[in-house]
C-alpha cells in the first residue's frame, strides 16, 4: 500500500513537471529575444497614462485635466472666431508667459463655474441665488478677456512711450556707420520694455528667412499705436523703393519728437477740464463753508433775535 502511494505521487510530480514545461514553452514562444528585443524596447513609446500619477507635478495631475474640461465649455459658449481674436489680444499683450488661446479659453470656463458657485453661495438656493449665479458666471466668463485687454492697452502705451528714445538711438547708430540690423540689435540689447522685445522678434523673423519688409509688416499688425504704424509704413516703403535708411530714420525721429510734444501739449490742455469736477465737488464746498459759514451763522443769530 505504501509503495503504490509513492508510485502515484511520483507520477503526479512527473505530470506536473511536463505541464509546466509545455506552458513555459508556449508562453515564451512569441516573445523576441536578443537584439530584436533590445530594438523593440528602444522603439517602445511610453504613454503618459503608464507613468505613475505620484511622479507628475500637481499642475499636471489636477490643473491640466480641469482646464481641458473647462476649455471645451469656453469654446462652446464663445462665438465663432474667438480663438483668432484671443490670439490677437495675446499679440497686443506681448504673449505673456506661456499663455495661449486654448489656456485662456480654459480660464474662461473655469471663471464661469467659479462665478456661478460664488453667486449661489451668496444668494443661496433661491431666485436671488439664481440671479447672482448668472451674474457671477457672466463676470467670471468675461474676466480673462478684460484682464488681457487691460494688459494689452498698458503694453501698447509703454510701446508708444519708448519708441521715440529707441528711434533716436537707432538713428545715431545708423549714422555712426552701423548696419540697420546691427542698430536693431543694439536697441534690443540696450532698451528695456516692449520696444526691445518687438525689435528682437523682428530680428528673429529676419534670421528665420523673412524679408525686412515682411518682418516689419508683422510688427505693424501686432500693435495699435499710430506712431508705430507710421514708422513701420515708412520703413516698408523705404525697403521697397531702396531709399537710404538713415534719412528715413532721421525724418521719423524728428516726426516722433514733434508728435510727442503735441501729445504733451494736448494733455496739458486737458488738465483744467479734468480738475473742474474735483474742485466743484470737494474744494468749493469747503471754501464756501469756511468763508460764508461764520457770516451765515451770525446773520441767523441776528435775525432770530439772539443779538437784541
HELIX and SHEET records of a PDB file:
HELIX    1   1 UNK A    2  UNK A   28  1                                  27    
HELIX    2   2 UNK A   34  UNK A   43  1                                  10    
HELIX    3   3 UNK A   48  UNK A   50  5                                   3    
HELIX    4   4 UNK A   53  UNK A   55  5                                   3    
HELIX    5   5 UNK A   58  UNK A   58  1                                   1    
HELIX    6   6 UNK A   59  UNK A   63  3                                   5    
HELIX    7   7 UNK A   64  UNK A   77  1                                  14    
HELIX    8   8 UNK A   82  UNK A   92  1                                  11    
HELIX    9   9 UNK A  101  UNK A  123  1                                  23    
HELIX   10  10 UNK A  127  UNK A  175  1                                  49    
HELIX   11  11 UNK A  180  UNK A  190  1                                  11    
HELIX   12  12 UNK A  194  UNK A  207  1                                  14    
HELIX   13  13 UNK A  212  UNK A  221  1                                  10    
HELIX   14  14 UNK A  226  UNK A  241  1                                  16    
HELIX   15  15 UNK A  245  UNK A  278  1                                  34    
HELIX   16  16 UNK A  279  UNK A  283  3                                   5    
HELIX   17  17 UNK A  284  UNK A  303  1                                  20    
END                                                                             
